[in-house]
Amino acid sequence: MTVLNELDRFHLVMDTIRRVPKTGEKGIYLKQQLKEKLIDHRQYICKHGEDLPEIRNWKWGAGK
């Protein structure tokens, strides 16, 4: 639901990039990567009926 409502972390980062012009080329590149990840995510959901494992299993602080 958060992806459909554009409230997920990917959309939030893309919105930040749009609002902060100093991100320049790096921001444009990151925004494209995020768009591609959202496409992959949507395709995975259509095929498997659930979020990508990296989305579904994500936890705060798990990378520490």
PQR file of N, CA, C, O and H, with PARSE charges and radii, in Angstrom:
ATOM      1  N   MET A   1       0.809  -1.194   0.000 -0.4000 1.5000
ATOM      2  CA  MET A   1       0.000   0.000   0.000 -0.0000 2.0000
ATOM      3  C   MET A   1       0.855   1.263   0.000  0.5500 1.7000
ATOM      4  O   MET A   1       0.493   2.266  -0.615 -0.5500 1.4000
ATOM      5  N   THR A   2       1.992   1.209   0.692 -0.4000 1.5000
ATOM      6  CA  THR A   2       2.812   2.418   0.727 -0.0000 2.0000
ATOM      7  C   THR A   2       3.358   2.761  -0.653  0.5500 1.7000
ATOM      8  O   THR A   2       3.502   3.938  -0.986 -0.5500 1.4000
ATOM      9  H   THR A   2       2.287   0.394   1.192  0.4000 1.0000
ATOM     10  N   VAL A   3       3.664   1.746  -1.461 -0.4000 1.5000
ATOM     11  CA  VAL A   3       4.154   1.996  -2.814 -0.0000 2.0000
ATOM     12  C   VAL A   3       3.035   2.599  -3.660  0.5500 1.7000
ATOM     13  O   VAL A   3       3.257   3.571  -4.382 -0.5500 1.4000
ATOM     14  H   VAL A   3       3.548   0.790  -1.191  0.4000 1.0000
ATOM     15  N   LEU A   4       1.842   2.031  -3.574 -0.4000 1.5000
ATOM     16  CA  LEU A   4       0.717   2.553  -4.345 -0.0000 2.0000
ATOM     17  C   LEU A   4       0.389   3.995  -3.963  0.5500 1.7000
ATOM     18  O   LEU A   4      -0.030   4.784  -4.810 -0.5500 1.4000
ATOM     19  H   LEU A   4       1.662   1.241  -2.988  0.4000 1.0000
ATOM     20  N   ASN A   5       0.578   4.335  -2.696 -0.4000 1.5000
ATOM     21  CA  ASN A   5       0.310   5.698  -2.228 -0.0000 2.0000
ATOM     22  C   ASN A   5       1.529   6.607  -2.323  0.5500 1.7000
ATOM     23  O   ASN A   5       1.481   7.766  -1.910 -0.5500 1.4000
ATOM     24  H   ASN A   5       0.918   3.694  -2.008  0.4000 1.0000
ATOM     25  N   GLU A   6       2.621   6.078  -2.867 -0.4000 1.5000
ATOM     26  CA  GLU A   6       3.882   6.805  -3.037 -0.0000 2.0000
ATOM     27  C   GLU A   6       4.413   7.357  -1.714  0.5500 1.7000
ATOM     28  O   GLU A   6       4.923   8.476  -1.651 -0.5500 1.4000
ATOM     29  H   GLU A   6       2.661   5.137  -3.202  0.4000 1.0000
ATOM     30  N   LEU A   7       4.281   6.551  -0.659 -0.4000 1.5000
ATOM     31  CA  LEU A   7       4.783   6.917   0.656 -0.0000 2.0000
ATOM     32  C   LEU A   7       5.937   6.027   1.100  0.5500 1.7000
ATOM     33  O   LEU A   7       6.389   6.113   2.242 -0.5500 1.4000
ATOM     34  H   LEU A   7       3.867   5.642  -0.710  0.4000 1.0000
ATOM     35  N   ASP A   8       6.410   5.175   0.200 -0.4000 1.5000
ATOM     36  CA  ASP A   8       7.518   4.278   0.519 -0.0000 2.0000
ATOM     37  C   ASP A   8       8.837   5.038   0.480  0.5500 1.7000
ATOM     38  O   ASP A   8       8.892   6.182   0.029 -0.5500 1.4000
ATOM     39  H   ASP A   8       6.043   5.104  -0.727  0.4000 1.0000
ATOM     40  N   ARG A   9       9.889   4.397   0.952 -0.4000 1.5000
ATOM     41  CA  ARG A   9      11.201   5.060   1.016 -0.0000 2.0000
ATOM     42  C   ARG A   9      11.736   5.455  -0.348  0.5500 1.7000
ATOM     43  O   ARG A   9      12.449   6.452  -0.457 -0.5500 1.4000
ATOM     44  H   ARG A   9       9.843   3.467   1.318  0.4000 1.0000
ATOM     45  N   PHE A  10      11.412   4.699  -1.395 -0.4000 1.5000
ATOM     46  CA  PHE A  10      11.890   5.024  -2.733 -0.0000 2.0000
ATOM     47  C   PHE A  10      11.274   6.334  -3.228  0.5500 1.7000
ATOM     48  O   PHE A  10      11.982   7.214  -3.718 -0.5500 1.4000
ATOM     49  H   PHE A  10      10.832   3.889  -1.307  0.4000 1.0000
ATOM     50  N   HIS A  11       9.962   6.454  -3.097 -0.4000 1.5000
ATOM     51  CA  HIS A  11       9.285   7.679  -3.521 -0.0000 2.0000
ATOM     52  C   HIS A  11       9.710   8.879  -2.667  0.5500 1.7000
ATOM     53  O   HIS A  11       9.845   9.990  -3.178 -0.5500 1.4000
ATOM     54  H   HIS A  11       9.387   5.739  -2.698  0.4000 1.0000
ATOM     55  N   LEU A  12       9.917   8.653  -1.377 -0.4000 1.5000
ATOM     56  CA  LEU A  12      10.342   9.747  -0.501 -0.0000 2.0000
ATOM     57  C   LEU A  12      11.716  10.275  -0.904  0.5500 1.7000
ATOM     58  O   LEU A  12      11.943  11.485  -0.898 -0.5500 1.4000
ATOM     59  H   LEU A  12       9.808   7.750  -0.962  0.4000 1.0000
ATOM     60  N   VAL A  13      12.625   9.379  -1.250 -0.4000 1.5000
ATOM     61  CA  VAL A  13      13.955   9.812  -1.689 -0.0000 2.0000
ATOM     62  C   VAL A  13      13.852  10.554  -3.025  0.5500 1.7000
ATOM     63  O   VAL A  13      14.499  11.584  -3.214 -0.5500 1.4000
ATOM     64  H   VAL A  13      12.440   8.396  -1.255  0.4000 1.0000
ATOM     65  N   MET A  14      13.042  10.035  -3.949 -0.4000 1.5000
ATOM     66  CA  MET A  14      12.878  10.712  -5.237 -0.0000 2.0000
ATOM     67  C   MET A  14      12.290  12.108  -5.051  0.5500 1.7000
ATOM     68  O   MET A  14      12.682  13.045  -5.746 -0.5500 1.4000
ATOM     69  H   MET A  14      12.517   9.198  -3.796  0.4000 1.0000
ATOM     70  N   ASP A  15      11.355  12.247  -4.117 -0.4000 1.5000
ATOM     71  CA  ASP A  15      10.776  13.554  -3.843 -0.0000 2.0000
ATOM     72  C   ASP A  15      11.822  14.501  -3.266  0.5500 1.7000
ATOM     73  O   ASP A  15      11.849  15.684  -3.608 -0.5500 1.4000
ATOM     74  H   ASP A  15      11.037  11.485  -3.553  0.4000 1.0000
ATOM     75  N   THR A  16      12.673  13.988  -2.401 -0.4000 1.5000
ATOM     76  CA  THR A  16      13.747  14.807  -1.832 -0.0000 2.0000
ATOM     77  C   THR A  16      14.704  15.264  -2.911  0.5500 1.7000
ATOM     78  O   THR A  16      15.110  16.426  -2.928 -0.5500 1.4000
ATOM     79  H   THR A  16      12.651  13.027  -2.124  0.4000 1.0000
ATOM     80  N   ILE A  17      15.069  14.366  -3.813 -0.4000 1.5000
ATOM     81  CA  ILE A  17      15.968  14.718  -4.914 -0.0000 2.0000
ATOM     82  C   ILE A  17      15.356  15.840  -5.756  0.5500 1.7000
ATOM     83  O   ILE A  17      16.048  16.770  -6.172 -0.5500 1.4000
ATOM     84  H   ILE A  17      14.739  13.422  -3.799  0.4000 1.0000
ATOM     85  N   ARG A  18      14.062  15.736  -5.997 -0.4000 1.5000
ATOM     86  CA  ARG A  18      13.372  16.762  -6.796 -0.0000 2.0000
ATOM     87  C   ARG A  18      13.407  18.117  -6.095  0.5500 1.7000
ATOM     88  O   ARG A  18      13.512  19.152  -6.753 -0.5500 1.4000
ATOM     89  H   ARG A  18      13.501  14.980  -5.659  0.4000 1.0000
ATOM     90  N   ARG A  19      13.320  18.116  -4.785 -0.4000 1.5000
ATOM     91  CA  ARG A  19      13.255  19.366  -4.016 -0.0000 2.0000
ATOM     92  C   ARG A  19      14.628  19.967  -3.702  0.5500 1.7000
ATOM     93  O   ARG A  19      14.728  21.151  -3.379 -0.5500 1.4000
ATOM     94  H   ARG A  19      13.235  17.275  -4.250  0.4000 1.0000
ATOM     95  N   VAL A  20      15.684  19.155  -3.796 -0.4000 1.5000
ATOM     96  CA  VAL A  20      17.034  19.632  -3.468 -0.0000 2.0000
ATOM     97  C   VAL A  20      17.864  19.644  -4.739  0.5500 1.7000
ATOM     98  O   VAL A  20      18.442  18.622  -5.110 -0.5500 1.4000
ATOM     99  H   VAL A  20      15.603  18.194  -4.059  0.4000 1.0000
ATOM    100  N   PRO A  21      17.931  20.784  -5.411 -0.5600 1.5000
ATOM    101  CA  PRO A  21      18.623  20.841  -6.699  0.2800 2.0000
ATOM    102  C   PRO A  21      20.127  20.570  -6.622  0.5500 1.7000
ATOM    103  O   PRO A  21      20.738  20.262  -7.645 -0.5500 1.4000
ATOM    104  N   LYS A  22      20.731  20.674  -5.462 -0.4000 1.5000
ATOM    105  CA  LYS A  22      22.172  20.455  -5.333 -0.0000 2.0000
ATOM    106  C   LYS A  22      22.581  19.010  -5.536  0.5500 1.7000
ATOM    107  O   LYS A  22      23.776  18.716  -5.580 -0.5500 1.4000
ATOM    108  H   LYS A  22      20.235  20.924  -4.630  0.4000 1.0000
ATOM    109  N   THR A  23      21.623  18.094  -5.660 -0.4000 1.5000
ATOM    110  CA  THR A  23      21.975  16.688  -5.864 -0.0000 2.0000
ATOM    111  C   THR A  23      22.566  16.462  -7.250  0.5500 1.7000
ATOM    112  O   THR A  23      23.311  15.503  -7.454 -0.5500 1.4000
ATOM    113  H   THR A  23      20.652  18.333  -5.624  0.4000 1.0000
ATOM    114  N   GLY A  24      22.244  17.332  -8.206 -0.4000 1.5000
ATOM    115  CA  GLY A  24      22.840  17.299  -9.544 -0.0000 2.0000
ATOM    116  C   GLY A  24      22.775  15.955 -10.241  0.5500 1.7000
ATOM    117  O   GLY A  24      21.767  15.251 -10.183 -0.5500 1.4000
ATOM    118  H   GLY A  24      21.639  18.111  -8.041  0.4000 1.0000
ATOM    119  N   GLU A  25      23.879  15.612 -10.907 -0.4000 1.5000
ATOM    120  CA  GLU A  25      23.969  14.369 -11.690 -0.0000 2.0000
ATOM    121  C   GLU A  25      23.771  13.127 -10.822  0.5500 1.7000
ATOM    122  O   GLU A  25      23.113  12.171 -11.234 -0.5500 1.4000
ATOM    123  H   GLU A  25      24.698  16.184 -10.954  0.4000 1.0000
ATOM    124  N   LYS A  26      24.343  13.150  -9.625 -0.4000 1.5000
ATOM    125  CA  LYS A  26      24.198  11.998  -8.728 -0.0000 2.0000
ATOM    126  C   LYS A  26      22.734  11.788  -8.362  0.5500 1.7000
ATOM    127  O   LYS A  26      22.266  10.653  -8.277 -0.5500 1.4000
ATOM    128  H   LYS A  26      24.877  13.926  -9.290  0.4000 1.0000
ATOM    129  N   GLY A  27      22.020  12.874  -8.149 -0.4000 1.5000
ATOM    130  CA  GLY A  27      20.608  12.777  -7.821 -0.0000 2.0000
ATOM    131  C   GLY A  27      19.800  12.210  -8.973  0.5500 1.7000
ATOM    132  O   GLY A  27      18.908  11.387  -8.771 -0.5500 1.4000
ATOM    133  H   GLY A  27      22.399  13.797  -8.218  0.4000 1.0000
ATOM    134  N   ILE A  28      20.115  12.651 -10.177 -0.4000 1.5000
ATOM    135  CA  ILE A  28      19.426  12.153 -11.370 -0.0000 2.0000
ATOM    136  C   ILE A  28      19.679  10.654 -11.526  0.5500 1.7000
ATOM    137  O   ILE A  28      18.756   9.894 -11.815 -0.5500 1.4000
ATOM    138  H   ILE A  28      20.841  13.320 -10.341  0.4000 1.0000
ATOM    139  N   TYR A  29      20.918  10.235 -11.337 -0.4000 1.5000
ATOM    140  CA  TYR A  29      21.275   8.816 -11.455 -0.0000 2.0000
ATOM    141  C   TYR A  29      20.553   7.989 -10.387  0.5500 1.7000
ATOM    142  O   TYR A  29      20.002   6.931 -10.692 -0.5500 1.4000
ATOM    143  H   TYR A  29      21.668  10.853 -11.102  0.4000 1.0000
ATOM    144  N   LEU A  30      20.553   8.465  -9.141 -0.4000 1.5000
ATOM    145  CA  LEU A  30      19.889   7.746  -8.054 -0.0000 2.0000
ATOM    146  C   LEU A  30      18.389   7.655  -8.309  0.5500 1.7000
ATOM    147  O   LEU A  30      17.779   6.611  -8.081 -0.5500 1.4000
ATOM    148  H   LEU A  30      21.000   9.324  -8.893  0.4000 1.0000
ATOM    149  N   LYS A  31      17.805   8.729  -8.774 -0.4000 1.5000
ATOM    150  CA  LYS A  31      16.372   8.739  -9.059 -0.0000 2.0000
ATOM    151  C   LYS A  31      16.025   7.692 -10.121  0.5500 1.7000
ATOM    152  O   LYS A  31      15.002   7.017 -10.015 -0.5500 1.4000
ATOM    153  H   LYS A  31      18.300   9.578  -8.959  0.4000 1.0000
ATOM    154  N   GLN A  32      16.867   7.558 -11.135 -0.4000 1.5000
ATOM    155  CA  GLN A  32      16.636   6.548 -12.171 -0.0000 2.0000
ATOM    156  C   GLN A  32      16.747   5.138 -11.597  0.5500 1.7000
ATOM    157  O   GLN A  32      15.953   4.262 -11.939 -0.5500 1.4000
ATOM    158  H   GLN A  32      17.699   8.108 -11.222  0.4000 1.0000
ATOM    159  N   GLN A  33      17.725   4.921 -10.733 -0.4000 1.5000
ATOM    160  CA  GLN A  33      17.875   3.610 -10.090 -0.0000 2.0000
ATOM    161  C   GLN A  33      16.636   3.264  -9.258  0.5500 1.7000
ATOM    162  O   GLN A  33      16.173   2.124  -9.267 -0.5500 1.4000
ATOM    163  H   GLN A  33      18.371   5.633 -10.456  0.4000 1.0000
ATOM    164  N   LEU A  34      16.115   4.240  -8.553 -0.4000 1.5000
ATOM    165  CA  LEU A  34      14.937   4.013  -7.724 -0.0000 2.0000
ATOM    166  C   LEU A  34      13.711   3.707  -8.582  0.5500 1.7000
ATOM    167  O   LEU A  34      12.903   2.848  -8.229 -0.5500 1.4000
ATOM    168  H   LEU A  34      16.491   5.166  -8.545  0.4000 1.0000
ATOM    169  N   LYS A  35      13.575   4.402  -9.697 -0.4000 1.5000
ATOM    170  CA  LYS A  35      12.462   4.124 -10.610 -0.0000 2.0000
ATOM    171  C   LYS A  35      12.545   2.702 -11.144  0.5500 1.7000
ATOM    172  O   LYS A  35      11.533   2.008 -11.236 -0.5500 1.4000
ATOM    173  H   LYS A  35      14.231   5.099  -9.984  0.4000 1.0000
ATOM    174  N   GLU A  36      13.756   2.268 -11.498 -0.4000 1.5000
ATOM    175  CA  GLU A  36      13.952   0.899 -11.991 -0.0000 2.0000
ATOM    176  C   GLU A  36      13.631  -0.128 -10.908  0.5500 1.7000
ATOM    177  O   GLU A  36      13.049  -1.175 -11.194 -0.5500 1.4000
ATOM    178  H   GLU A  36      14.579   2.833 -11.424  0.4000 1.0000
ATOM    179  N   LYS A  37      14.011   0.172  -9.663 -0.4000 1.5000
ATOM    180  CA  LYS A  37      13.721  -0.741  -8.552 -0.0000 2.0000
ATOM    181  C   LYS A  37      12.220  -0.848  -8.337  0.5500 1.7000
ATOM    182  O   LYS A  37      11.717  -1.934  -8.049 -0.5500 1.4000
ATOM    183  H   LYS A  37      14.484   1.022  -9.431  0.4000 1.0000
ATOM    184  N   LEU A  38      11.493   0.261  -8.472 -0.4000 1.5000
ATOM    185  CA  LEU A  38      10.039   0.217  -8.329 -0.0000 2.0000
ATOM    186  C   LEU A  38       9.393  -0.612  -9.441  0.5500 1.7000
ATOM    187  O   LEU A  38       8.399  -1.298  -9.204 -0.5500 1.4000
ATOM    188  H   LEU A  38      11.902   1.143  -8.706  0.4000 1.0000
ATOM    189  N   ILE A  39       9.952  -0.552 -10.647 -0.4000 1.5000
ATOM    190  CA  ILE A  39       9.453  -1.379 -11.752 -0.0000 2.0000
ATOM    191  C   ILE A  39       9.688  -2.852 -11.433  0.5500 1.7000
ATOM    192  O   ILE A  39       8.790  -3.677 -11.599 -0.5500 1.4000
ATOM    193  H   ILE A  39      10.760   0.006 -10.839  0.4000 1.0000
ATOM    194  N   ASP A  40      10.904  -3.185 -10.971 -0.4000 1.5000
ATOM    195  CA  ASP A  40      11.218  -4.569 -10.575 -0.0000 2.0000
ATOM    196  C   ASP A  40      10.265  -5.041  -9.471  0.5500 1.7000
ATOM    197  O   ASP A  40       9.769  -6.167  -9.497 -0.5500 1.4000
ATOM    198  H   ASP A  40      11.634  -2.515 -10.835  0.4000 1.0000
ATOM    199  N   HIS A  41      10.027  -4.165  -8.516 -0.4000 1.5000
ATOM    200  CA  HIS A  41       9.150  -4.481  -7.395 -0.0000 2.0000
ATOM    201  C   HIS A  41       7.740  -4.801  -7.884  0.5500 1.7000
ATOM    202  O   HIS A  41       7.145  -5.798  -7.476 -0.5500 1.4000
ATOM    203  H   HIS A  41      10.431  -3.250  -8.495  0.4000 1.0000
ATOM    204  N   ARG A  42       7.216  -3.960  -8.750 -0.4000 1.5000
ATOM    205  CA  ARG A  42       5.863  -4.167  -9.277 -0.0000 2.0000
ATOM    206  C   ARG A  42       5.771  -5.487 -10.061  0.5500 1.7000
ATOM    207  O   ARG A  42       4.791  -6.220  -9.925 -0.5500 1.4000
ATOM    208  H   ARG A  42       7.699  -3.149  -9.082  0.4000 1.0000
ATOM    209  N   GLN A  43       6.782  -5.785 -10.872 -0.4000 1.5000
ATOM    210  CA  GLN A  43       6.792  -7.031 -11.637 -0.0000 2.0000
ATOM    211  C   GLN A  43       6.846  -8.241 -10.712  0.5500 1.7000
ATOM    212  O   GLN A  43       6.175  -9.243 -10.959 -0.5500 1.4000
ATOM    213  H   GLN A  43       7.578  -5.190 -10.982  0.4000 1.0000
ATOM    214  N   TYR A  44       7.638  -8.152  -9.653 -0.4000 1.5000
ATOM    215  CA  TYR A  44       7.744  -9.250  -8.689 -0.0000 2.0000
ATOM    216  C   TYR A  44       6.394  -9.488  -8.009  0.5500 1.7000
ATOM    217  O   TYR A  44       5.968 -10.630  -7.836 -0.5500 1.4000
ATOM    218  H   TYR A  44       8.183  -7.338  -9.453  0.4000 1.0000
ATOM    219  N   ILE A  45       5.732  -8.401  -7.627 -0.4000 1.5000
ATOM    220  CA  ILE A  45       4.426  -8.523  -6.981 -0.0000 2.0000
ATOM    221  C   ILE A  45       3.429  -9.196  -7.917  0.5500 1.7000
ATOM    222  O   ILE A  45       2.674 -10.068  -7.487 -0.5500 1.4000
ATOM    223  H   ILE A  45       6.078  -7.474  -7.768  0.4000 1.0000
ATOM    224  N   CYS A  46       3.415  -8.808  -9.181 -0.4000 1.5000
ATOM    225  CA  CYS A  46       2.486  -9.406 -10.146 -0.0000 2.0000
ATOM    226  C   CYS A  46       2.737 -10.906 -10.303  0.5500 1.7000
ATOM    227  O   CYS A  46       1.796 -11.683 -10.463 -0.5500 1.4000
ATOM    228  H   CYS A  46       4.028  -8.100  -9.530  0.4000 1.0000
ATOM    229  N   LYS A  47       4.000 -11.306 -10.257 -0.4000 1.5000
ATOM    230  CA  LYS A  47       4.352 -12.710 -10.448 -0.0000 2.0000
ATOM    231  C   LYS A  47       4.163 -13.551  -9.186  0.5500 1.7000
ATOM    232  O   LYS A  47       3.685 -14.683  -9.259 -0.5500 1.4000
ATOM    233  H   LYS A  47       4.764 -10.674 -10.127  0.4000 1.0000
ATOM    234  N   HIS A  48       4.541 -12.993  -8.019 -0.4000 1.5000
ATOM    235  CA  HIS A  48       4.581 -13.781  -6.783 -0.0000 2.0000
ATOM    236  C   HIS A  48       3.497 -13.414  -5.766  0.5500 1.7000
ATOM    237  O   HIS A  48       3.274 -14.147  -4.803 -0.5500 1.4000
ATOM    238  H   HIS A  48       4.929 -12.074  -7.960  0.4000 1.0000
ATOM    239  N   GLY A  49       2.829 -12.289  -5.977 -0.4000 1.5000
ATOM    240  CA  GLY A  49       1.762 -11.892  -5.068 -0.0000 2.0000
ATOM    241  C   GLY A  49       2.225 -11.331  -3.738  0.5500 1.7000
ATOM    242  O   GLY A  49       1.421 -11.205  -2.814 -0.5500 1.4000
ATOM    243  H   GLY A  49       3.010 -11.693  -6.759  0.4000 1.0000
ATOM    244  N   GLU A  50       3.502 -10.992  -3.617 -0.4000 1.5000
ATOM    245  CA  GLU A  50       4.030 -10.391  -2.389 -0.0000 2.0000
ATOM    246  C   GLU A  50       5.221  -9.509  -2.733  0.5500 1.7000
ATOM    247  O   GLU A  50       5.744  -9.556  -3.846 -0.5500 1.4000
ATOM    248  H   GLU A  50       4.154 -11.094  -4.368  0.4000 1.0000
ATOM    249  N   ASP A  51       5.645  -8.698  -1.754 -0.4000 1.5000
ATOM    250  CA  ASP A  51       6.778  -7.799  -1.962 -0.0000 2.0000
ATOM    251  C   ASP A  51       8.070  -8.563  -2.215  0.5500 1.7000
ATOM    252  O   ASP A  51       8.196  -9.735  -1.858 -0.5500 1.4000
ATOM    253  H   ASP A  51       5.219  -8.660  -0.850  0.4000 1.0000
ATOM    254  N   LEU A  52       9.025  -7.882  -2.836 -0.4000 1.5000
ATOM    255  CA  LEU A  52      10.371  -8.434  -2.969 -0.0000 2.0000
ATOM    256  C   LEU A  52      10.893  -8.801  -1.572  0.5500 1.7000
ATOM    257  O   LEU A  52      10.570  -8.114  -0.603 -0.5500 1.4000
ATOM    258  H   LEU A  52       8.923  -6.930  -3.126  0.4000 1.0000
ATOM    259  N   PRO A  53      11.688  -9.863  -1.452 -0.5600 1.5000
ATOM    260  CA  PRO A  53      12.224 -10.237  -0.136  0.2800 2.0000
ATOM    261  C   PRO A  53      12.979  -9.086   0.540  0.5500 1.7000
ATOM    262  O   PRO A  53      12.880  -8.917   1.756 -0.5500 1.4000
ATOM    263  N   GLU A  54      13.723  -8.303  -0.226 -0.4000 1.5000
ATOM    264  CA  GLU A  54      14.480  -7.203   0.390 -0.0000 2.0000
ATOM    265  C   GLU A  54      13.561  -6.118   0.941  0.5500 1.7000
ATOM    266  O   GLU A  54      13.961  -5.368   1.832 -0.5500 1.4000
ATOM    267  H   GLU A  54      13.803  -8.440  -1.213  0.4000 1.0000
ATOM    268  N   ILE A  55      12.354  -6.024   0.434 -0.4000 1.5000
ATOM    269  CA  ILE A  55      11.362  -5.080   0.954 -0.0000 2.0000
ATOM    270  C   ILE A  55      10.610  -5.735   2.114  0.5500 1.7000
ATOM    271  O   ILE A  55      10.480  -5.151   3.190 -0.5500 1.4000
ATOM    272  H   ILE A  55      12.029  -6.633  -0.289  0.4000 1.0000
ATOM    273  N   ARG A  56      10.126  -6.933   1.885 -0.4000 1.5000
ATOM    274  CA  ARG A  56       9.318  -7.662   2.854 -0.0000 2.0000
ATOM    275  C   ARG A  56      10.080  -7.912   4.160  0.5500 1.7000
ATOM    276  O   ARG A  56       9.500  -7.822   5.242 -0.5500 1.4000
ATOM    277  H   ARG A  56      10.232  -7.407   1.011  0.4000 1.0000
ATOM    278  N   ASN A  57      11.368  -8.225   4.063 -0.4000 1.5000
ATOM    279  CA  ASN A  57      12.164  -8.592   5.241 -0.0000 2.0000
ATOM    280  C   ASN A  57      12.979  -7.445   5.828  0.5500 1.7000
ATOM    281  O   ASN A  57      13.764  -7.656   6.752 -0.5500 1.4000
ATOM    282  H   ASN A  57      11.839  -8.298   3.184  0.4000 1.0000
ATOM    283  N   TRP A  58      12.802  -6.234   5.304 -0.4000 1.5000
ATOM    284  CA  TRP A  58      13.584  -5.083   5.771 -0.0000 2.0000
ATOM    285  C   TRP A  58      13.213  -4.717   7.195  0.5500 1.7000
ATOM    286  O   TRP A  58      12.035  -4.706   7.551 -0.5500 1.4000
ATOM    287  H   TRP A  58      12.165  -6.062   4.553  0.4000 1.0000
ATOM    288  N   LYS A  59      14.223  -4.415   8.020 -0.4000 1.5000
ATOM    289  CA  LYS A  59      14.008  -3.986   9.393 -0.0000 2.0000
ATOM    290  C   LYS A  59      14.913  -2.795   9.704  0.5500 1.7000
ATOM    291  O   LYS A  59      16.021  -2.689   9.180 -0.5500 1.4000
ATOM    292  H   LYS A  59      15.181  -4.424   7.731  0.4000 1.0000
ATOM    293  N   TRP A  60      14.426  -1.909  10.559 -0.4000 1.5000
ATOM    294  CA  TRP A  60      15.236  -0.773  11.001 -0.0000 2.0000
ATOM    295  C   TRP A  60      16.505  -1.287  11.666  0.5500 1.7000
ATOM    296  O   TRP A  60      16.455  -2.188  12.503 -0.5500 1.4000
ATOM    297  H   TRP A  60      13.526  -1.995  10.985  0.4000 1.0000
ATOM    298  N   GLY A  61      17.635  -0.714  11.290 -0.4000 1.5000
ATOM    299  CA  GLY A  61      18.899  -1.056  11.930 -0.0000 2.0000
ATOM    300  C   GLY A  61      19.469  -2.413  11.574  0.5500 1.7000
ATOM    301  O   GLY A  61      20.450  -2.845  12.180 -0.5500 1.4000
ATOM    302  H   GLY A  61      17.675   0.017  10.610  0.4000 1.0000
ATOM    303  N   ALA A  62      18.876  -3.102  10.598 -0.4000 1.5000
ATOM    304  CA  ALA A  62      19.337  -4.447  10.248 -0.0000 2.0000
ATOM    305  C   ALA A  62      20.734  -4.433   9.624  0.5500 1.7000
ATOM    306  O   ALA A  62      21.432  -5.446   9.670 -0.5500 1.4000
ATOM    307  H   ALA A  62      18.079  -2.752  10.105  0.4000 1.0000
ATOM    308  N   GLY A  63      21.151  -3.317   9.047 -0.4000 1.5000
ATOM    309  CA  GLY A  63      22.450  -3.229   8.398 -0.0000 2.0000
ATOM    310  C   GLY A  63      23.600  -2.969   9.362  0.5500 1.7000
ATOM    311  O   GLY A  63      24.761  -2.958   8.955 -0.5500 1.4000
ATOM    312  H   GLY A  63      20.583  -2.495   9.009  0.4000 1.0000
ATOM    313  N   LYS A  64      23.290  -2.763  10.618 -0.4000 1.5000
ATOM    314  CA  LYS A  64      24.330  -2.436  11.608 -0.0000 2.0000
ATOM    315  C   LYS A  64      24.975  -3.667  12.162  0.5500 1.7000
ATOM    316  O   LYS A  64      25.868  -3.571  13.004 -0.5500 1.4000
ATOM    317  H   LYS A  64      22.346  -2.772  10.949  0.4000 1.0000
TER
END
